[in-house]
Amino acid sequence: MSKAHRGKGIRELFARGRGECPVCKRKSVKILYDHEVGDQKIKICKTCKAALKHGKKTV
């Protein structure tokens, strides 16, 4: 079975969903996960999402 549609949802995003994570400051990573900071919603990378969830990082 082919996997032709894998990643289809991020192809329309700017730079295919890649950029600099505002938490860890890494560049060229996929920033796809929403996180609320106060009143704002920011997009963060997958590793920062997991670290924030488990209490290993703070924003």
Summary of the structure (lengths in Angstrom):
residues: 59
radius of gyration: 13.2
end to end distance: 41.5
largest distance: 44.1
contacts: 119
relative contact order: 0.18
helix: 25%
strand: 24%
